[in-house]
Amino acid sequence: MKVQKETQENKFIKGAVIIALILLTSGFAKAQDQLIFPFQGGVTIMNRFFKDSLTVSQDIIQKKATGNVVLKFTADVNGNIKKIIIYYADDYVLTLPIIDAIKKSNHKWIIPDHEKLHDFIISFSVSFNPPAVESNALAKEVYNYYKQRHPIVSVNQVPIDDVTLLPTVAVNYDLPQ
């Protein structure tokens, strides 16, 4: 009978210890923090901002330039852009209007509370809207641009600590008639 009493007490103590551990660890461990989108207003507003703020240059239009650009930029607690680094670009000409648009986004970025600076990686896909009637001349111009473009490629190690990868922004422009 004494043996049975000890096992019931042991079960009670083990149960109490397990419950205490669960309560203690749940107090310190948070479920995944709810992340708000780091651009004020969300992804739809960010895409609209870049659509409105990004002006495709005449140089891009004349060259019929298309391609991708991947940038990393740093924002501070006030949402100001501190630095911009080109990780990849199909051509330098594509980067200029994108960098200008990112600079216009000052005060729109939200960084995590415990950080003074935060890095973001954003990619842009630039292309033209195809004309209703395709021509061999257009195909030749696109091919010539492709042959003569000068990609920017990161050849060294790219340090990435805490960074937020943003969705790709699609930039489409119309060709002159």
N, C-alpha and C positions, 0 to 999 in steps of 0.2 A: 504494500500500500504506500509505503514511503517513496518507493521508486516511481510510482505513478504520479505522486505529488510533485516531485522534482521535474519530471518531464513537462508537466503542465506549466510549471513556473518558468522553465526554460523556453517553452513555446511563447509564453506571454512576453518574456524579456526580449526574445529574438524579434517578435512582431513589433514591439515598442521601439526597438533599435532601428528596424527597417523603416518604420513610419517616420521616425525622427530624422533619419538620413534623407528620406525622400523630401520631407518638408524643408530641411536645411538646404539641400541642393537645388530645390525648385526656387528658393528665395534668391540664390546667387546666379542661377542659370536662367537666362531669358530665352524665350522662343525667338526665332529669327526676327530681328527688328523689322518693322514695317518700313521699307524704303520708299520714300516718295521719289518721283521722277526728278532728276537734278536740274531741270529747266523749269522756271516758274510758269505754271499753266499746263505742264505735261508734254507728252510727245507730239500731240497734234499741234499745239501752239508752237513748239520748237520747229516743226517742219514748216509751218506757215511763216514763222519768223525768217527762216533761211530762204524760203521761196520769195518773200518780199524784200529781204535785205541783200540778197546775193544778186549782183548785176553782172551778167555774162559780158565780158569785154568784146570789143570789135575784133581783137586779135584772135580770140577763140572762135568767133563766128566765121571770120575769113578763112581760118585754117581748117574749119570743120572739125575742131578738136573734140575728142571724146576720151573718156578714161576714168580712172579711179584716183582718189586722193585720200590718204590716211594721215591724220594729224593727231598729235597729243598736245593738249594745252592744260595749263594750270590755272585754277581759280582760287581766290582767297575768300575769307569769311564774308566779305561784302559782295561777292559775286564778280569781282573784277578779274579780268584776264591778265595773268602775270607773264606767261611765256607760251610760245607756240613752237612746236617742233614738227617738222615734216618727216614722217616715218617712211612714206612711200607716195610717189606721184607718178602717173604715166607721163606727165610733162610739166615743166615748171610753169608754163602759161596757165595751166588749170588751177594752180595754187593761189595766184594773186587775188582773184575775187573772193575766194573762199576765206583766205586769211583776213581780208577786209571785213567780211561778214561776221567772222568770229569776233573781231575787235569791236564790232557794233553791239555784240551781245553782253557787254559789261553790265553788271548788276542783275543779271537774269539767272545766274547759276546758284544752286543751293548745294552746299557741301555738308558732310556729316558734322554734327555738333562738336565732337571731340577733336576736330582737325583745324589747323590754321590755313593749310593749303590742301587742295585735292586735285589729282590729275584725272583727265578725261581723254578717252580715245574716241575719235569720231571719223567716220568714213563718208566720203561723198562719191556718188556715181554721176558723172557728167555725160550727157549725150544730147544729140539734137533730135527733134521730132522729124521723122522721115516725111519727105514731101509726098504729095498725092501721086505725082508722076515721077518715077525714078529715071535717072539718066546715067549713061556711061561716064559723062563728065563728072558727076557727083561721086561716083564710085572711084574714079581716078584721083580726085581731090582727097577723098578720105584715105585712100591707099598712100598717097604722097605724104599726108600728115603722119600716118602710121610709120612710114619708113624714116621720116626725119625727126621724129619726136626724141626727146632726151629724158628718159625716166630718171627719177631720183629714187635711189634705193639705199636703205640703211645697210652699210657693210660691217659695222661694228655691233657689239652687243647692245641690245636695247634694254636698259634697266626699267623694269615695271614693278613698282611696289604696290601700293594701294591705288588702284585705278578703276574707273568706271567706264565700261565699254558702252557707248551710245549706239542707237540704231543708225543705219545708213540713211543719209539724206540723198534723195534722188533729185538731180538738177537737170531739167530738160529745157532746151531753148529752140526757138524757131529759126529756120534758115531764111535769108531774104529771098524773095521771089524773083 
